[in-house]
């Protein structure tokens, strides 16, 4: 069985290429390989950024494999017993939660179309970059009688707000890159020519920053946003105190004192760690 996820390295950046020709859909095999990838990344402290991109021409992940979904729907229709009251999260849910909890910063480098499960994978990443071109991103599941089933309803609502999520999901709207950027669904639209190099440059700029600070800030934001403000402030304070006990902070703060103008002059943060 040919792997659907391959891994490449570029310094502190790990690049996971998703390819499942000819349709470049996501399957149960892809989910299992992403789970293995997440464990490997978390076990390797030299990886500071994980970038996911598509191996197909103009396709990040087209969508989840419809044949698998149809088989599940037919199986459920034939069931004579009531579904269990307690719902166990699908493996894809667990993988996306695992990606969100990674110490490394995650980037979805959307080199083309990302619908359904492809969009949901991107939503679980810390950053979303998309190539400029005739591409689309979104959650069109209501057009085929289902709803997003890998966190799309929840992550899109948290990212864009309830009103926009309702509009996009209930209408099954797919967005062009410029529309996605305007709504805040993606962080950057990059030229299609040289897209991967530009995405790698973005990733390398993050990989060159203090890793403990990035991991702590990521954790504080992701954990805190779901909590009441006072509890979220406690999460931030704990993360801040961890960074203040690090050699990274001691060296960078001391270097900052010797800098001329520092942040006010727009100079880069003076971290020199490894």
N, C-alpha and C positions, 0 to 999 in steps of 0.2 A: 504494500500500500504506500503510495507516494505521499510524503509529508506535505501539508498545506501551509506550514509556517516554517520559515528558515531564518536563521540568525546570522547577522554580520556585525563586525565591530569597527568602530572608528573612534579610537581613543576611549574617552569615558562614555561614549554614546553607543548603545546597542541598538541595532536596526533589525526589527522583525518584519520580514516580508511575507505577506499573506497572498497565496496564489492557489487557486483551485480551478484550473481551466476545464472546460472552455467558458463556463458562465461566471466563475470567480464568486461563487456563493459561499456562505458560511454553513458548515455542517457540524454534526456531533463530533466528528474527528477534529475539526478545527478547534472546537471548544476544549477538547481534551488536550490538544497541543498547546493552547494558550494557557491552560492551567499549569502544565509542565514548565512553560516559559516563565510564568510569574514566579514559581518557586526557584528557578535557576537564577533569575535576576535578583531576587531578594537575598540569595545566598552569596552573591558576588558584590562586595562593597566597591569594587572598582567601577561598576556601572552606575553612573550618576543620572543618566537620562535613557529612557527606553522610548524609541520612536517606532511606531507601527505605520507601515505603508503598504500599498497594494502592489502585487507583482503583475497585474494585468494592465493592458494599455487603456488608460482612461477609466480604470475601475479600482477603487479602494476595496470595498466589499459590496457586491451588487445588492445582496439581501440575504436573509437566511434561506436555505434550500427549501423551496416550496414543496418538493416531493416528500421531504421528511415531515413537514407540517401537515400535509394532506393525509399522510398515513396515520399521524397522531389523531387528527380530527375524525377520521373514519373509525379508528379504534374506540375513541371515546363515544361516538355515536352508537356503536354496537354494544356498549357496556350495559349490563342489566343491574349493576349495583350502584348505589349512590357514591359520589366522590367522597374521599375522606374529609372530615371536618377540618383537620389540621393540615395546612398546606406546607409541603417541604419545598424549599427553593430549588428551582431548576439549576443544573450545573452551570448554565450560562450566567445566571444571576450570581452564583458564587464566584465565578471567574472575574466578572466585572467588579464585584466588590473587592476581590483580591487585587486587581489592578489599581483601584482607588487607594488601597491601603499600602501600596508599595512605598518603600523609602525613596526610590528613584522617581524623578519627575517623568511623567508619561506624555507623549505627544502623538496625536493622530495626524499623520501627514497624508491628507486625502488627495491622492493623485488623480482622482476622478470621482465617479458616482459612488454614493454611500447612502443606500436606502434601507429601511427596516433595520435588521440586525446589524448592518454596517454602520448605520447612523447611531444605533444604541451603543455599539462598541466605542465609537468616537466620543459619545457623550460621557463615557466613563473615564476618559483620559483628561489630564490636567489642561492640555492645550489642543486646539484643533486648527490646523493650517489646511487650506484648500487651494488647489490649482485653479487659476482663472481659465475659463473655457466653457464649453457647452455641457457642463456637468450639473448634477442635482444632488441635494442632500435633504433627507426628511424621513417622515414616518407615514407611509401611505397605506398601512394595514387595514384601515376601515374601508378602503376601496374593495377589499376582497373578503369582507365579512368578519374580520377579526380585529383585535387591537394590538398595539405594540406589547410584546410579551417578555422583553428583556430589559425592563426598567425605563423604557422610553416615556411612558406617561408620567413617571415620577421625576426622572432627571430633567426632562425638558421643562416641566412645570417649575422645578426648582431653579433652573437656569434662566428661563425667559419670563416666568410668572404664569399664573393660572390662565389669564385671559388669552395670551398668545398661544399657550400650549393647546388650549381648547380649540382655537381657530385652526391651528396647523394640523392637529391630529384628527379632529372630527371631519375636516375637509380633505384629509389625506394629502395635504399640499407638499410638493417638493419645491425646494428653493434653489435658485441659481446662486453661484458664489457671492455676488454682490448683495443679493437679498439676505443671505445667511449672515454676512458680515454686518449689515445694517441692523439686523435684529439681535446681534450678539451671539449667534449660534456658533460662529467660528471667530478665531482671534485675528487671523491674517488671511488675505488672499494674495497668493504669490504667482508670478508669471508661470505659465505652463512650461515654457522653455527654460530648462535648468531648475525645474521645481525641486527635484530631490536634493540638489546641491544647496539651494536656498534653505530648504527645510533642515538640512544637516548643519548649516551655518547657524540657524536659530537654535538648534539643539546644542551645538558646541558652545554657544554663548552662555547657556544655562549650566552646562557641564563644567565650565570654567569658574563658576561661582562656588562659595563655601558650601560644601555638601551638607554639613550638619544644619546650617541655617535654612537651606532650602527644604530639607526633610521636615524640620521643625515647623516652618511656616506652612508647609503643605498640610501637615497633620492638624495644626491649629485651625486653619481655615475649614478643612473638610469636617472635622469633628465639631467645631464650634458653631457652624452655620445651622446645625440641627438642634441647638440647645438654647435655653433662655439666656439672655445677655450675661447675667451674673455667673452662671455656670460656664459659659463660653469664655469669659474673662479669666476664670480659674485655669481653663485649658491653655489659654494663651500664656498666662503667667508661668505655668509649669514648663511649657516649651521654651519660653524666654530664659528661664533660670538654667535649663539644660545647656542652652547655647552660651550663657555667661560663664559656665564652668569649663568651657572648651579652650584649648590652645589657639584654635582658629580665631575666636573672639579676642583673646588677649593680644595676639599679635596684630590683628587687623585694627583694633581700636587704638593701639599704641601708634601704629603706622599712620592712622588717620590724624592723630594729634600733630604729627609732623608734616602733614600735607598742607598745601597752600589753598585754602578755600574749600576743599572737599566737595561735599554734596552740592553746596551752593553754586559751585563752578561747573557742576555736571561731570566731575571726574569719576572714573570707575572706582568701585569699592576696592579698597587696598588689601584684599585677601590674597595671600601668597602661599596658601597651603597646598598639599598634594592630594 
